Amino acid sequence: MESIKEIYRIGYGPSSSHTMGPRKAAEIFLKRNASAAHYEVVLFGSLAATGRGHLTGVAVEEVFQNRELDLIWKPEIFLKKHPNALQLKAFDSHGELLDDWTAYSIGGGAIIDDDTNQDYKQVYDLTTMDNILEWCKENDKQLWEYVEVREGKEIWEFLEEVWDVMKSAIHSGMKMEGELPGGLKLARKAHMHQLKAMSYKGPMRKRAMLYAYALAVSEENAGGGKIVTAPTCGSCGVLPAILFYHKKIYKFSKKDILKGLATAGLIGNLVKKNASISGAEVGCQGEIGTACAMASGAATQIHGGSIYQVEYSAEMGLEHHLGLTCDPVLGLVQIPCIERNVFAAARALNHNTFALLSDGRHRISFDQVTETMMKTGLDLPNSYKETSIGGLASLKGFTYR
């Protein structure tokens, strides 16, 4: 299993699978074919279906700027390996083919091709939650300590940078007002929610501030701002909101927050390894569900929960998002994506409380629900997996009330 650095990617929105991944594939291909006279990029399946709203074309064109490029969209064709596929070709001045490469954007900004299933060094020797829990029990360690053992102490410097970017996204998003780009005329709400929260006291104020934090990051992503995938761009608001909430409301230290980040990264890694974090492959359950599991586990870690309570909290985050469709309106990471980040953060607090009230014992394991999520996702029709032709995305008009 790869480093949690691949779960936490610092970059710009609105989509890790539709913007970051294709951009990376284009950069790799251009680097190895820099002297070509002409290029062709074909976008297939989900990349083509929602690529315009996700700025896929813009990302690819920016890489090939000032070079001759044909960009072709084929939303009706889905390649077998993954629904987020792109084929890149390079030609010489006589039109002869120099290179032909098919890449797949599998979520979180990662890419693979027909010869590989992963493109990063494997860091973790254990790849299931049950095995990791057994290691922690035998060695009297916490989940974050297993991360430190496998990653090395330098992981803390990386996680500190991740935390800094997450905080910056919240601060920036809370200040911004106006309309998000893309055509939906969706107004930013984080600043308004923050103002209203200040007029409340007690639990209502705390919950309203949590909403504002999640809105701030999700709106920054939708506007193309700088964020951290956790595990994707479309679900990037859940974990920062939970961590910032615990920093501001409960005054937990940075050290505690970073331990939560490490635990959350391990949880996200397990889902990515054993299932999928790609909305185009398994629906939004793979994005928001995983983000909620990460945030739920992190919150329980921060509150001093046992390894079994952390596992239970993360399991609930996935279990109670099973079957969630990926149906972005107009292919934009706005409706219903932004609100889903908000309510996943709220649910993470519920999972944390519920798990801490228990002894950590429960019937369905994290590994079992991860396997179930993958099976459920594969059973979903393509219309409900980031193609913008099913679910809420199929609505023809909107009434503002």
C-alpha positions in Angstrom: 0.0 0.0 0.0 1.4 3.4 -1.0 2.2 6.4 1.2 -0.5 8.6 2.6 1.2 11.4 0.7 -0.8 10.1 -2.3 -4.1 10.6 -0.5 -3.2 14.1 0.5 -2.3 16.0 -2.7 -2.0 19.7 -2.6 -3.3 21.3 -5.7 -6.1 23.3 -7.3 -9.8 22.4 -7.8 -12.3 21.5 -8.9 -11.6 17.8 -9.5 -8.8 15.5 -8.6 -9.9 12.8 -11.1 -11.0 15.1 -13.9 -8.5 18.0 -13.5 -5.4 16.9 -11.5 -5.2 13.4 -13.1 -5.5 14.4 -16.8 -3.1 17.3 -16.3 -0.6 14.9 -14.8 -1.0 12.4 -17.7 -0.6 15.2 -20.2 2.6 16.4 -18.6 4.1 12.9 -18.5 3.2 12.4 -22.2 4.5 15.8 -23.3 7.8 15.3 -21.5 8.5 12.1 -23.3 7.3 13.5 -26.7 8.5 17.1 -26.4 9.7 17.2 -30.1 6.5 16.0 -31.7 4.8 18.2 -34.2 1.2 17.4 -33.4 -0.8 15.9 -30.5 -4.2 14.3 -30.1 -6.0 13.6 -26.8 -9.2 11.6 -26.7 -11.3 11.8 -23.5 -13.5 8.8 -22.8 -16.4 8.0 -20.5 -16.8 10.1 -17.4 -13.8 12.3 -18.3 -15.7 13.4 -21.4 -19.2 13.3 -19.9 -18.4 15.8 -17.2 -15.1 17.1 -18.4 -16.3 20.5 -19.5 -17.8 21.3 -16.1 -14.7 19.8 -14.3 -12.3 21.8 -16.6 -10.7 18.7 -17.9 -10.2 20.2 -21.4 -8.8 23.4 -19.9 -6.2 21.4 -17.8 -5.1 19.4 -20.9 -4.9 22.4 -23.1 -2.8 24.4 -20.6 -0.2 21.6 -20.7 -0.1 21.6 -24.5 -0.3 25.4 -24.9 1.3 26.9 -28.0 1.4 23.4 -29.5 -0.9 21.8 -32.1 -3.5 19.8 -30.3 -6.7 18.0 -31.2 -8.9 17.4 -28.2 -11.7 14.9 -28.8 -14.6 14.1 -26.6 -16.2 10.6 -26.5 -18.6 10.4 -23.5 -20.4 7.4 -25.0 -17.3 5.1 -24.9 -16.2 3.6 -21.6 -12.9 1.7 -21.6 -12.9 -1.5 -19.5 -10.1 -0.7 -17.0 -11.6 2.5 -15.6 -14.3 5.0 -16.7 -11.9 7.9 -16.5 -9.7 7.2 -19.5 -7.8 9.3 -21.9 -5.7 8.3 -25.0 -2.8 10.5 -25.9 -1.0 10.4 -29.3 2.0 12.2 -30.7 2.8 12.6 -34.4 5.7 13.9 -36.4 5.6 16.6 -39.1 4.6 14.0 -41.7 1.6 12.7 -39.6 3.4 9.5 -38.6 2.5 8.2 -35.2 5.4 8.5 -32.7 3.7 7.4 -29.4 0.3 6.2 -28.2 -0.5 6.0 -24.5 -3.8 5.3 -22.7 -4.0 6.5 -19.1 -6.6 6.2 -16.4 -7.4 8.8 -13.7 -8.4 6.6 -10.8 -9.2 9.3 -8.3 -7.3 11.6 -5.9 -5.1 12.8 -8.8 -3.5 9.4 -9.3 -3.1 7.8 -12.7 -2.3 4.3 -14.0 -2.1 2.7 -17.5 -2.7 -0.7 -19.1 0.6 -2.0 -17.7 0.3 -0.8 -14.1 -2.3 -0.8 -11.4 -0.4 1.7 -9.3 2.3 4.2 -10.0 3.8 4.8 -6.5 6.2 3.1 -4.2 4.6 0.7 -1.8 5.1 1.8 1.9 2.7 -0.3 4.0 3.2 -4.0 4.4 -0.3 -4.5 5.8 -3.3 -3.7 3.6 -6.4 -4.5 5.7 -7.7 -2.8 8.8 -8.0 -6.1 10.6 -4.3 -6.9 10.1 -3.3 -3.3 11.1 -5.4 -3.6 14.3 -3.8 -6.9 15.1 -0.3 -5.3 14.7 -1.3 -2.3 16.9 -2.6 -4.7 19.6 0.5 -6.9 19.5 2.8 -3.8 19.6 0.7 -1.7 22.0 0.5 1.1 19.4 -2.1 3.5 18.0 -3.0 3.7 14.3 -1.0 6.9 13.9 2.0 5.2 15.3 1.8 2.5 12.6 1.8 5.3 10.1 5.0 6.8 11.7 6.7 3.4 11.7 6.0 2.8 8.0 6.5 6.4 6.7 9.3 7.6 9.0 9.3 10.6 11.2 9.5 12.9 8.1 5.8 12.3 7.6 5.1 14.9 10.3 6.7 17.7 8.3 4.5 16.7 5.3 1.4 16.5 7.4 2.1 19.9 8.8 2.2 21.4 5.3 -1.1 19.6 4.6 -2.6 21.1 7.7 -1.4 24.6 6.8 -3.0 24.4 3.3 -6.3 23.1 4.8 -6.4 26.0 7.3 -5.6 28.5 4.5 -8.5 27.1 2.4 -10.8 27.6 5.3 -9.6 31.2 6.0 -9.8 32.1 2.3 -13.1 30.5 1.7 -14.7 32.2 4.8 -13.8 35.6 3.4 -15.0 35.1 -0.2 -18.4 36.1 -1.4 -20.2 36.2 -4.7 -21.0 33.6 -7.4 -19.1 30.4 -8.1 -18.1 30.0 -11.8 -19.7 27.5 -14.1 -23.2 28.7 -15.0 -25.3 27.5 -12.0 -25.2 30.9 -10.4 -24.6 29.3 -7.1 -23.7 31.8 -4.4 -20.9 31.2 -1.9 -22.4 30.7 1.6 -19.4 30.2 4.0 -19.1 33.8 4.9 -22.9 34.2 5.5 -22.9 31.0 7.7 -20.0 32.3 9.7 -21.8 35.6 10.4 -25.0 33.9 11.4 -23.1 31.5 13.6 -21.7 34.4 15.7 -25.2 35.3 16.7 -25.8 31.9 18.3 -24.5 30.4 21.5 -23.9 26.8 22.6 -24.4 23.8 20.4 -26.1 25.8 17.6 -23.1 28.0 17.3 -20.7 25.1 17.2 -22.7 23.3 14.5 -23.1 26.4 12.4 -19.4 27.0 12.5 -18.7 23.4 11.4 -21.0 24.1 8.4 -19.1 27.2 7.6 -15.7 25.5 7.7 -16.9 22.7 5.3 -18.5 25.2 3.0 -15.4 27.4 2.9 -13.1 24.6 1.7 -15.7 23.1 -0.7 -16.4 26.5 -2.2 -12.7 27.2 -2.6 -12.4 23.9 -4.5 -15.4 24.7 -6.7 -13.8 28.1 -7.5 -10.5 26.5 -8.5 -8.7 27.5 -5.3 -5.9 25.7 -3.5 -7.0 22.7 -1.5 -5.8 19.3 -0.3 -7.4 16.1 -1.6 -8.9 14.2 1.3 -9.3 11.8 -0.5 -10.5 13.8 -3.6 -11.1 17.4 -4.6 -14.9 16.9 -4.6 -14.8 15.6 -1.0 -12.0 17.9 0.3 -14.1 19.9 2.7 -15.1 17.2 5.2 -11.8 16.4 7.0 -10.5 20.0 7.2 -13.8 21.1 8.7 -13.6 18.4 11.4 -10.0 19.1 12.2 -10.5 22.9 12.3 -13.6 22.4 14.5 -11.6 20.5 17.0 -8.8 23.1 16.9 -11.1 26.0 17.4 -13.9 24.6 19.6 -12.0 22.1 21.8 -8.5 23.7 21.6 -6.7 20.5 20.7 -3.0 21.0 20.0 -1.4 20.9 16.5 0.3 17.6 17.6 -3.2 16.1 18.2 -4.5 17.4 14.9 -1.5 15.9 13.0 -2.1 12.5 14.7 -5.7 12.7 13.5 -4.4 13.5 10.0 -2.2 10.5 10.0 -5.0 8.2 11.1 -7.3 9.6 8.5 -4.7 9.1 5.8 -4.4 5.5 6.7 -8.2 5.0 6.6 -8.3 6.7 3.1 -5.4 4.6 1.9 -7.2 1.4 2.9 -10.3 2.3 0.9 -8.2 3.3 -2.1 -6.3 0.0 -1.9 -9.2 -2.3 -1.4 -12.0 -0.5 -3.1 -12.1 2.9 -4.9 -12.2 6.6 -4.1 -13.3 7.5 -7.7 -16.8 8.8 -8.1 -16.7 7.7 -11.8 -16.0 4.1 -10.7 -18.2 3.6 -7.6 -20.3 6.8 -7.2 -20.1 9.4 -4.5 -19.9 6.8 -1.8 -16.3 6.4 -2.8 -15.6 10.1 -2.4 -17.8 11.5 0.3 -18.2 8.2 2.1 -14.4 7.8 2.3 -14.0 11.4 3.4 -16.6 10.9 6.1 -14.8 7.7 7.3 -11.5 9.6 7.4 -13.0 12.4 9.4 -14.9 10.1 11.7 -11.8 8.1 12.5 -9.7 11.3 12.9 -12.2 12.8 15.4 -12.2 9.6 17.5 -8.4 9.5 17.4 -8.2 13.1 18.6 -10.6 12.4 21.4 -8.4 9.6 22.7 -10.5 6.7 21.4 -9.1 3.2 21.3 -8.0 1.6 18.0 -11.3 -0.3 18.0 -13.4 2.8 18.5 -11.5 4.5 15.7 -12.2 1.6 13.4 -15.9 1.6 14.4 -16.2 5.3 13.7 -14.5 5.0 10.3 -16.7 2.0 9.5 -19.9 4.0 10.2 -18.6 6.8 7.9 -18.6 4.3 5.0 -21.6 2.2 5.9 -24.0 5.0 6.1 -23.0 6.4 2.7 -23.4 3.1 0.9 -25.1 3.5 -2.5 -24.6 7.3 -2.7 -24.7 8.3 -6.3 -22.3 10.7 -8.1 -24.7 13.1 -10.0 -23.1 16.5 -10.4 -25.4 19.0 -12.0 -23.9 20.4 -15.3 -20.8 18.4 -14.4 -19.8 21.0 -11.8 -18.4 20.1 -8.4 -21.2 22.3 -6.8 -24.6 20.7 -6.6 -25.0 18.4 -4.7 -21.3 18.1 -3.9 -20.8 21.2 -1.7 -23.7 20.4 0.7 -22.6 16.7 0.8 -19.3 17.9 2.3 -21.2 19.8 5.0 -23.4 17.0 6.1 -20.7 14.4 5.9 -18.8 16.5 8.4 -21.8 16.7 10.6 -22.2 12.9 10.4 -18.6 12.4 11.3 -19.2 14.1 14.6 -22.1 11.8 15.2 -20.0 8.7 14.4 -17.3 9.9 16.8 -19.8 10.3 19.7 -21.5 7.0 19.0 -18.2 5.1 18.8 -16.8 6.7 22.0 -20.0 5.7 23.9 -19.3 2.1 22.9 -16.5 -0.3 23.7 -15.6 -0.5 20.0 -17.3 -3.8 19.4 -19.7 -4.1 16.5 -21.0 -6.6 13.9 -19.7 -5.2 10.5 -16.0 -4.5 10.2 -14.4 -1.7 8.3 -12.9 -4.2 5.8 -16.3 -5.8 5.2 -18.0 -2.5 4.5 -15.1 -1.4 2.2 -15.6 -4.6 0.2 -19.4 -4.0 0.1 -18.9 -0.4 -1.0 -16.9 -1.6 -4.0 -19.5 -4.2 -5.0 -22.2 -1.7 -4.6 -20.4 0.8 -6.8 -19.8 -1.7 -9.5 -23.6 -2.5 -9.5 -24.5 1.1 -10.0 -25.5 2.0 -13.6 -23.0 4.4 -15.3 -25.7 7.1 -15.3 -25.2 7.4 -11.5 -21.4 7.5 -11.6 -20.1 11.0 -12.6 -21.6 11.2 -16.0 -24.2 13.9 -15.3 -27.0 11.9 -17.0 -28.7 10.4 -13.9 -30.0 11.4 -10.5 -30.1 15.1 -9.6 -28.0 15.9 -12.7 -30.9 14.8 -14.9 -33.2 17.5 -13.6 -34.1 20.0 -16.4 -34.8 23.1 -14.4 -34.3 24.6 -11.0 -36.6 26.7 -8.8 -35.1 29.1 -6.3 -37.2 29.3 -3.3 
